[in-house]
Amino acid sequence: MKATTTHSAIVKRLSQEQVFMLSVLLVNAGNYFYNLILGRVLGPAAFSDAAILITLLLVLSFAGMTFQIVTAKYAVVLKYNKLFSFKRFIVRLAFAAGLLLGITVIMMADTLQQIFNTQTSVMFTIFGMGLPLYFIMSINRGLYQGQNDLKRLSVTYQTEMLSRLVITLALVLLIPFGASSVFVAMGIAISLLFGLIPFKSNLVHDAFTFTSVEDKADAKPIMTFFMLTGFYELSQIIINNSDILLVKHYFNDVEAGLYASLALIGRMVYFVAWMFVMMLLPKVIKLHKEGADTTRILFKYVSYVTSLSALIVFATFLFPVTAVKLLFGNEYISIAPLLWKYAVATSIFAVANIFAYYFLSIGKYLPVAISALLGCTQILLIVLYHSSLEQVINVQIIAMLCLLGFQVGYFFYHKLKNRLLNT
């Protein structure tokens, strides 16, 4: 009884931000376990097919983040009837986008199979069927994020991760026939349904109920912010996933599977940064709305991400072989020397991303647009220079250094300009 009371007291003392951080660490650990066990069970060649679906899921998450960020912002900015009107608009838009994208993926299943050299096209068909759910889930999460209800927001990520982990592994391990990539697709699609828990029960009802609302939200600034956020999130899709897709295209299945495992290990840096972005956005939006200084909170989160990134890079530099053996096994040992370099590339991008979302939050869209274009130069560099996996990583480091240099330069230019105007 005493132990239970002590545990309850500790939980009550934790802030919503601390609960969210612990939850994100748990979810990321679960996602890594999911990827690691798939890599061990399937082997490099079969894992390359599963990695395509995992990459598409990451692509989907960044597309969904557009809806989530827009919803989170206007859940802070709008009140009463304007918020009601906004929810109707954004849910309808999300459902239409998810439906259109899902139908497109299903119709292109055979083409996608040929492009990515997968064993079957069924995996893409199943994946496409789940897409409408994801966009509704993103709206649900955006409302929790904007209202700073981080505990319920945490639960939505936990239910998605746990259901995907359990369902996928059960199908892969218990059914001895069929393509493993089909089971992975089924696990992903079903997990999106569980990711709606806890769900705001009136969300869909309000969106599709035809009632008159006198005080309507102004659609023009909402669509401007939506388009700019979508543009930046599209660049995130390209920056984060183009390397895996291009490696799958230019290299054989074994090398592509090895690179996919490398990317999964190295990207732990990015997911740590993502946790801080989720907390940064509503705070900066609220402070900016109140006319308060937002610089301190930016530096706070930049220091967090930089410190954690440096720790991960240091660990992967000192113990690359140990890390690969523990996480993936001896079959993947050849990529150990490249691990720290990939972590460096991802770390630079993670820090640059904090600046980008900061600019997005305060309404400075020019640096966001230029950053997106600069980030996308890595595609051209990989297309031109892909003689080895190491060269692919090296050109990414160059592209990310240029991106971070621009972000930091613009920040200090903006601060200096404001200081001169106020003197």
RASUL-V150352 format. One record per residue. RES is the residue in one letter. PSI is psi in radians with two decimals (NA if undefined). NEAR is the number of other ideal C-beta (glycine too) atoms within 12 Angstrom. Layout:
((RES PSI NEAR) (RES PSI NEAR))
This chain:
((M -0.72 7) (K -0.71 8) (A -0.71 9) (T -0.74 10) (T -0.72 11) (T -0.77 12) (H -0.75 13) (S -0.68 13) (A -0.66 12) (I -0.78 14) (V -0.71 16) (K -0.54 14) (R -0.31 12) (L 2.36 19) (S 2.91 15) (Q -0.66 26) (E -0.72 28) (Q -0.70 20) (V -0.74 28) (F -0.74 35) (M -0.77 27) (L -0.69 23) (S -0.76 31) (V -0.70 31) (L -0.71 24) (L -0.79 23) (V -0.76 35) (N -0.68 28) (A -0.73 23) (G -0.72 28) (N -0.65 33) (Y -0.67 30) (F -0.71 24) (Y -0.85 34) (N -0.70 41) (L -0.77 31) (I -0.58 26) (L -0.73 41) (G -0.69 39) (R -0.77 28) (V -0.73 25) (L -0.51 36) (G 2.86 24) (P -0.78 33) (A -0.90 25) (A -0.55 32) (F -0.46 42) (S -0.60 39) (D -0.79 39) (A -0.63 50) (A -0.52 41) (I -0.76 39) (L -0.70 50) (I -0.70 42) (T -0.73 39) (L -0.59 41) (L -0.69 38) (L -0.70 36) (V -0.79 30) (L -0.68 41) (S -0.62 36) (F -0.59 33) (A -0.74 37) (G -0.53 40) (M -0.48 39) (T -0.87 38) (F -0.68 45) (Q -0.77 43) (I -0.77 42) (V -0.77 47) (T -0.75 45) (A -0.75 44) (K -0.86 41) (Y -0.22 39) (A -0.44 36) (V -0.78 29) (V -0.72 26) (L 2.69 32) (K 2.68 17) (Y -2.20 14) (N -0.58 18) (K -0.69 23) (L -0.70 27) (F -0.81 29) (S -0.70 27) (F -0.76 42) (K -0.71 40) (R -0.79 30) (F -0.84 31) (I -0.59 44) (V -0.76 35) (R -0.73 25) (L -0.73 29) (A -0.76 40) (F -0.74 28) (A -0.75 21) (A -0.75 29) (G -0.72 32) (L -0.79 23) (L -0.78 19) (L -0.69 29) (G -0.79 31) (I -0.69 18) (T -0.79 19) (V -0.73 34) (I -0.76 27) (M -0.49 16) (M 0.23 21) (A -0.80 28) (D -0.69 18) (T -0.73 15) (L -0.63 31) (Q -0.74 24) (Q -0.71 15) (I -0.75 18) (F 0.11 33) (N 0.81 24) (T 2.87 37) (Q -0.55 26) (T 2.70 29) (S -0.20 29) (V -0.59 28) (M -0.64 40) (F -0.63 38) (T -0.82 29) (I -0.73 32) (F -0.78 43) (G -0.55 33) (M -0.44 27) (G -0.12 39) (L -0.70 38) (P -0.63 31) (L -0.65 34) (Y -0.69 45) (F -0.63 39) (I -0.70 40) (M -0.65 43) (S -0.67 44) (I -0.78 46) (N -0.80 44) (R -0.66 44) (G -0.66 40) (L -0.74 41) (Y -0.71 34) (Q -0.82 40) (G -0.58 36) (Q 0.09 27) (N 0.50 25) (D 1.25 25) (L -0.38 32) (K -0.83 26) (R -0.62 26) (L -0.71 42) (S -0.72 33) (V -0.65 27) (T -0.64 42) (Y -0.62 44) (Q -0.78 31) (T -0.66 31) (E -0.84 42) (M -0.83 37) (L -0.74 28) (S -0.71 29) (R -0.74 39) (L -0.91 33) (V -0.84 23) (I -0.81 29) (T -0.84 40) (L -0.63 30) (A -0.77 18) (L -0.79 31) (V -0.71 33) (L -0.52 19) (L -0.39 14) (I 1.97 17) (P 0.02 9) (F 2.87 10) (G 2.83 19) (A 2.27 26) (S -0.54 35) (S -0.50 40) (V -0.71 32) (F -0.67 35) (V -0.75 48) (A -0.71 44) (M -0.73 32) (G -0.70 39) (I -0.83 45) (A -0.77 39) (I -0.62 29) (S -0.47 40) (L -0.56 40) (L -0.76 25) (F -0.47 29) (G -0.15 38) (L -0.10 32) (I 2.23 27) (P 2.45 24) (F 2.37 24) (K 1.82 29) (S -0.49 11) (N 0.06 16) (L -0.97 32) (V -0.66 25) (H -0.83 16) (D -0.64 25) (A -0.59 29) (F 0.30 17) (T 2.17 16) (F 1.53 10) (T 2.63 13) (S 2.32 11) (V 2.03 21) (E -0.76 11) (D 1.56 15) (K 2.56 20) (A 2.52 29) (D 2.02 17) (A -0.46 20) (K -0.93 11) (P -0.55 20) (I -0.81 28) (M -0.60 19) (T -0.85 18) (F -0.67 33) (F -0.81 30) (M -0.73 21) (L -0.71 32) (T -0.74 41) (G -0.70 30) (F -0.78 28) (Y -0.71 42) (E -0.59 36) (L -0.71 26) (S -0.58 37) (Q -0.68 40) (I -0.82 31) (I -0.84 32) (I -0.75 41) (N -0.45 43) (N -0.21 36) (S -0.58 34) (D -0.75 46) (I -0.76 45) (L -0.69 35) (L -0.66 31) (V -0.70 41) (K -0.58 39) (H -0.77 25) (Y -0.41 25) (F 2.91 27) (N 3.02 17) (D -0.70 28) (V -0.83 23) (E -0.66 28) (A -0.69 37) (G -0.67 39) (L -0.76 41) (Y -0.65 45) (A -0.70 46) (S -0.69 45) (L -0.77 46) (A -0.67 47) (L -0.67 42) (I -0.82 40) (G -0.49 45) (R 0.03 39) (M -0.49 36) (V -0.81 41) (Y -0.69 39) (F -0.51 37) (V -0.76 36) (A -0.68 38) (W -0.65 39) (M -0.73 36) (F -0.55 36) (V -0.71 41) (M -0.61 39) (M -0.52 36) (L -0.80 40) (L -1.06 43) (P -0.55 37) (K -0.80 34) (V -0.75 38) (I -0.77 33) (K -0.80 25) (L -0.73 22) (H -0.68 27) (K -0.61 20) (E -0.07 13) (G 0.28 9) (A 2.85 15) (D 2.31 15) (T -0.03 31) (T -0.74 22) (R -0.76 16) (I -0.56 29) (L -0.88 34) (F -0.57 22) (K -0.85 21) (Y -0.55 36) (V -0.71 31) (S -0.66 17) (Y -0.88 26) (V -0.73 38) (T -0.75 27) (S -0.81 21) (L -0.67 32) (S -0.76 38) (A -0.67 23) (L -0.75 19) (I -0.75 33) (V -0.75 32) (F -0.76 20) (A -0.73 23) (T -0.42 35) (F -0.69 24) (L -0.63 16) (F 0.93 20) (P -0.77 31) (V -0.76 23) (T -0.75 17) (A -0.80 35) (V -0.73 32) (K -0.80 22) (L -0.67 19) (L -0.71 33) (F -0.46 38) (G 3.06 26) (N -0.43 16) (E -0.40 24) (Y 0.16 36) (I -0.42 23) (S -0.33 26) (I 0.01 42) (A -0.76 32) (P -0.33 21) (L -0.13 37) (L -0.81 44) (W -0.57 33) (K -0.72 33) (Y -0.66 45) (A -0.64 40) (V -0.85 30) (A -0.77 43) (T -0.62 42) (S -0.78 39) (I -0.76 40) (F -0.67 41) (A -0.75 44) (V -0.76 41) (A -0.60 45) (N -0.59 46) (I -0.77 43) (F -0.74 42) (A -0.80 47) (Y -0.51 44) (Y -0.84 40) (F -0.70 36) (L -0.69 42) (S -0.60 38) (I 0.12 35) (G 0.35 23) (K 1.67 29) (Y -0.42 23) (L -0.86 21) (P -0.51 32) (V -0.79 38) (A -0.79 25) (I -0.66 27) (S -0.70 41) (A -0.76 33) (L -0.73 25) (L -0.72 33) (G -0.61 42) (C -0.15 30) (T -0.29 28) (Q -0.48 39) (I -0.87 28) (L -0.73 20) (L -0.72 29) (I -0.68 37) (V -0.66 20) (L -0.56 17) (Y 1.69 25) (H 0.70 29) (S -0.38 13) (S 2.88 22) (L -0.62 37) (E -0.69 26) (Q -0.64 25) (V -0.73 41) (I -0.71 36) (N -0.74 25) (V -0.47 30) (Q -0.68 45) (I -0.76 32) (I -0.82 26) (A -0.72 36) (M -0.57 40) (L -0.73 26) (C -0.73 26) (L -0.87 37) (L -0.69 34) (G -0.73 21) (F -0.76 30) (Q -0.85 38) (V -0.74 28) (G -0.76 20) (Y -0.66 28) (F -0.85 30) (F -0.56 17) (Y -0.76 18) (H -0.75 25) (K -0.75 21) (L -0.70 14) (K -0.79 14) (N -0.66 17) (R -0.72 12) (L -0.63 10) (L -0.51 9) (N -0.05 8) (T NA 7))
